[in-house]
Amino acid sequence: MKYFNAEELAQITGGMLNKVDDVKVCKLMPPLLADEETLALALNEEEIGNLARTKAKIAIVPLGAAPDNITSIEVERPRLAMMKLLTVFYKEPSTGEGIHPSAVVDETAKLGQNVSLGPNVVVCAGAEIGDNTKILANAFVGENTKIGKNCLLHAGVNLGSNTILGDRVIINHGASIGADGFSFVTETPDNIENARKDGGEIKETNENQVIFKIPSLGGVKIGNDVEIGANTCIDKGTIEYTQIGDQTKIDNLVQIGHNCKVGKACMIVSQAGIAGSCVIGDRVVIAGQAGLADHLTVGSDSIIMAQAGVSKSFPEKSIIVGTPAVPRKEFIRQLQTMKKAEQLIKKFQSYEKILNSELPGNEE
């Protein structure tokens, strides 16, 4: 277990040290859970107040919030400082060294230097794995899949054929990258086609409808420094690649359909669903449980709010809210209109008795 003194912690975080005592710590905790060997993380007003009752001898606090009774490090961006500290204290999962005896590696696969494969890992024909990449137990690497350097694949990850990963990609437990896309066609027009043709109505039906699967011959291409959460699914393209840009971070339980192109440095939050053939610009944030219909474009630097139902394309720098989704300003205008309508109804109700009494036949 490694210990850090106050000066080292200040250097790691880039913060301003206010030293009361000499301290050494080996772990991080909120103030009320901290002991004398713990760095207390007091990043908000509630936790700053809890420093009065902490057993810790040192704390990280925002600028201007240094307590008098213990050593502290003041930082301008608390969450950024926390990230730096967690990175230092973080211990990577143990993968062992080299190839586990139970791993199955095709003779045509190419492994770089210092590659680690855990128990029951399967690496198929034509696959390539870059230097220093670690793959944990029960992962599957499909045919002709290429994995870059310094990647980490957690237990149970499945990479379909023709998947390409850049360098320093992290994929968490149970993710599926490169499964067949949800792509089908019917022999005759289906209900969706009929509704579009007939102005939103379904006039004709076919009880003997047959649905044919469209095979996916493409793959998935993922850039450098991408992280993909547990049980997320990214489907391969029909003919081309489904693409995820450099630095994009994808949460758990996200679905990204076939042929999608997601830009650089995007943040896609848990349970978001993106239907096939969407184009997402750079630095787009898609909040939890948002849903996008197929073949849409969302411009760079846009924000899609939680549970938004996006059924049309939006330009860059849009803030998208609601179901059906509209620009934020339009959403606020709608709320204001509903509020005004509520006030008008109440006002009308207050005069309703007077109005009715003035009508012929209603005189008292």
Residue pairs with C-beta under 8 A, 6 or more apart in sequence:
1 26
2 26
3 24
3 25
3 26
3 37
4 12
4 24
4 25
4 26
4 39
4 88
5 22
5 23
5 24
6 17
6 19
6 22
6 23
6 58
6 71
6 73
7 17
9 15
9 25
9 39
9 58
9 60
9 73
9 85
10 16
10 17
10 73
12 84
12 85
12 88
13 60
13 73
13 75
13 81
13 84
13 85
14 75
14 81
14 84
15 60
15 73
15 74
15 75
15 76
15 81
16 63
16 73
16 74
16 75
17 71
17 72
17 73
18 66
18 71
18 72
18 73
18 74
19 71
20 57
20 69
20 70
20 71
20 72
21 57
21 70
21 71
23 36
23 57
23 58
23 71
24 37
25 37
25 38
25 39
25 57
25 58
26 37
26 38
27 37
27 38
27 39
27 89
28 38
28 39
28 41
28 85
28 86
28 89
29 35
29 38
29 39
29 40
29 41
29 56
30 40
30 41
30 42
30 47
30 50
31 40
31 41
31 42
31 47
31 50
31 51
31 53
31 54
31 56
31 59
32 50
32 53
32 54
34 40
34 54
34 55
34 56
35 55
35 56
36 55
36 56
36 57
38 55
38 56
39 56
39 58
39 59
39 60
39 85
40 47
40 51
40 54
40 56
40 58
40 59
40 60
41 47
41 59
41 60
41 82
41 85
42 48
42 50
42 51
42 59
42 60
42 61
42 65
43 60
43 61
43 62
43 78
43 79
43 82
44 78
48 61
48 62
48 65
48 67
51 59
51 61
51 67
51 69
51 70
52 67
52 69
54 70
56 70
57 70
57 71
58 70
58 71
58 72
58 73
59 67
59 70
59 71
59 72
59 73
60 72
60 73
60 75
60 78
60 81
60 82
60 85
61 67
61 72
61 73
61 74
61 75
61 78
62 74
62 75
62 76
62 78
63 74
63 75
63 76
64 74
65 74
66 72
66 74
73 81
75 81
92 134
92 152
93 136
93 152
93 154
95 116
95 118
95 134
95 135
95 136
96 116
96 118
97 116
98 115
98 116
98 117
99 105
99 111
99 115
99 116
99 117
100 117
100 118
100 119
100 120
100 121
102 119
102 120
103 117
103 118
103 119
103 120
103 121
103 122
103 123
104 120
104 121
104 122
104 123
105 111
105 117
105 121
105 123
106 123
106 124
106 125
106 126
106 127
108 125
108 126
109 123
109 124
109 125
109 126
109 127
109 128
109 129
109 141
110 127
110 128
110 129
111 117
111 123
111 129
112 128
112 129
112 130
112 131
112 132
112 133
112 149
113 131
113 132
114 131
114 132
115 129
115 130
115 131
115 132
115 133
115 134
115 135
116 133
116 134
116 135
117 123
117 135
118 135
118 136
118 137
118 138
118 139
118 155
119 137
119 138
120 137
120 138
121 135
121 136
121 137
121 138
121 139
121 140
121 141
122 139
122 140
122 141
123 129
123 141
124 140
124 141
124 142
124 143
124 145
124 161
125 143
125 144
126 143
126 144
126 145
127 141
127 142
127 143
127 144
127 145
127 146
127 147
128 145
128 146
128 147
129 135
129 141
129 147
130 147
130 148
130 149
130 150
130 151
130 167
131 149
131 150
132 149
132 150
133 147
133 148
133 149
133 150
133 151
133 152
133 153
134 151
134 152
134 153
135 141
135 153
135 157
136 153
136 154
136 155
136 157
137 155
137 156
138 155
138 156
139 153
139 154
139 155
139 156
139 157
139 158
139 159
140 157
140 158
140 159
141 147
141 159
142 158
142 159
142 160
142 161
142 162
142 163
142 178
143 161
143 162
144 161
144 162
145 159
145 160
145 161
145 162
145 163
145 164
145 165
145 178
146 163
146 164
146 165
147 153
147 159
147 165
147 169
148 165
148 166
148 167
148 168
148 169
148 224
149 167
149 168
150 167
150 168
151 165
151 167
151 168
151 169
151 170
151 171
152 169
152 170
152 171
153 159
153 171
154 170
154 171
154 172
154 173
154 230
155 173
155 174
156 173
156 174
157 171
157 172
157 173
157 174
157 175
157 177
158 175
158 176
158 177
158 178
158 179
159 165
159 177
159 178
160 176
160 177
160 178
160 179
160 180
160 219
160 220
160 236
161 178
161 219
161 236
162 178
162 218
162 219
162 220
162 236
163 177
163 178
163 219
163 220
163 221
163 222
163 236
164 219
164 220
164 221
164 222
164 241
165 171
165 222
165 226
166 222
166 223
166 224
166 225
166 226
166 246
167 224
167 225
168 224
168 225
169 222
169 224
169 225
169 226
169 227
169 228
170 226
170 227
170 228
171 177
171 227
171 228
172 227
172 228
172 229
172 230
172 232
172 252
173 230
173 231
174 230
174 231
175 228
175 229
175 230
175 231
175 232
175 233
175 234
176 231
176 232
176 233
176 234
177 220
177 222
177 228
177 233
177 234
178 219
178 220
178 234
178 235
178 236
179 233
179 235
179 236
180 213
180 215
180 216
180 235
180 236
180 258
181 214
181 216
181 235
181 236
181 237
181 238
181 242
181 257
181 258
181 259
181 276
182 235
182 257
182 258
182 276
183 213
183 214
183 216
183 238
183 258
183 276
184 211
184 212
184 213
184 214
185 211
185 212
185 214
186 209
186 210
186 211
186 212
187 209
187 210
187 212
188 206
188 209
189 197
189 204
190 206
190 209
191 202
191 205
194 202
194 203
194 204
195 201
195 202
214 238
216 235
216 236
216 237
216 238
216 258
217 238
217 239
218 236
218 237
218 238
218 239
218 240
218 241
218 242
218 258
218 259
219 236
219 237
219 241
219 242
220 234
220 235
220 236
220 237
220 241
220 242
220 243
220 244
221 241
221 242
221 243
221 244
222 228
222 234
222 243
222 244
223 243
223 244
223 245
223 246
223 247
223 248
223 264
224 246
224 247
225 246
225 247
226 244
226 245
226 246
226 247
226 248
226 249
226 250
227 249
227 250
228 234
228 244
228 250
229 250
229 251
229 252
229 253
229 254
229 270
230 252
230 253
231 252
231 253
232 250
232 251
232 252
232 253
232 254
232 255
232 256
233 254
233 255
233 256
234 242
234 244
234 250
234 256
235 242
235 256
235 257
235 258
235 276
236 242
236 258
237 258
237 259
238 258
238 259
240 259
242 256
242 257
242 258
242 259
242 260
242 261
243 260
243 261
243 262
244 250
244 256
244 262
245 262
245 263
245 264
245 265
245 266
245 282
246 264
246 265
247 264
247 265
248 262
248 263
248 264
248 265
248 266
248 267
248 268
249 266
249 267
249 268
250 256
250 268
251 268
251 269
251 270
251 272
251 288
252 270
253 270
253 271
254 268
254 269
254 270
254 271
254 272
254 273
254 274
255 272
255 273
255 274
256 262
256 268
256 274
257 274
257 275
257 276
257 277
257 278
257 294
258 276
258 277
259 276
259 277
260 274
260 276
260 277
260 278
260 279
260 280
261 278
261 279
261 280
262 268
262 274
262 280
262 284
263 280
263 281
263 282
263 283
263 284
263 300
264 282
264 283
265 282
265 283
266 280
266 282
266 283
266 284
266 285
266 286
267 284
267 285
267 286
268 274
268 285
268 286
269 285
269 286
269 287
269 288
269 290
269 306
270 288
270 289
271 288
271 289
272 286
272 287
272 288
272 289
272 290
272 291
272 292
273 290
273 291
273 292
274 280
274 286
274 291
274 292
275 291
275 292
275 293
275 294
275 295
275 296
276 294
276 295
277 294
277 295
278 292
278 294
278 295
278 296
278 297
278 298
279 296
279 297
279 298
280 286
280 297
280 298
281 297
281 298
281 299
281 300
281 301
281 302
281 316
282 300
282 301
283 300
283 301
284 298
284 299
284 300
284 301
284 302
284 303
284 304
285 302
285 303
285 304
286 292
286 304
287 303
287 304
287 305
287 306
287 307
287 308
288 306
288 307
289 306
289 307
290 304
290 305
290 306
290 307
290 308
290 309
290 310
291 308
291 309
291 310
292 298
292 304
292 310
293 310
293 311
293 312
296 310
296 311
296 312
296 313
297 313
297 314
298 304
298 310
298 313
298 314
298 318
298 320
299 314
299 315
299 316
299 317
299 318
300 316
300 317
301 316
301 317
302 314
302 315
302 316
302 317
302 318
302 319
302 320
303 318
303 319
303 320
304 310
304 320
304 325
305 319
305 320
305 321
305 322
305 328
307 323
308 320
308 321
308 322
308 323
308 325
309 322
309 323
309 324
309 325
310 320
310 324
310 325
311 324
311 325
312 324
312 325
314 320
314 325
314 327
318 327
319 327
319 328
320 326
320 327
320 328
321 327
321 328
321 331
322 331
322 334
326 334
356 362
357 363
357 364
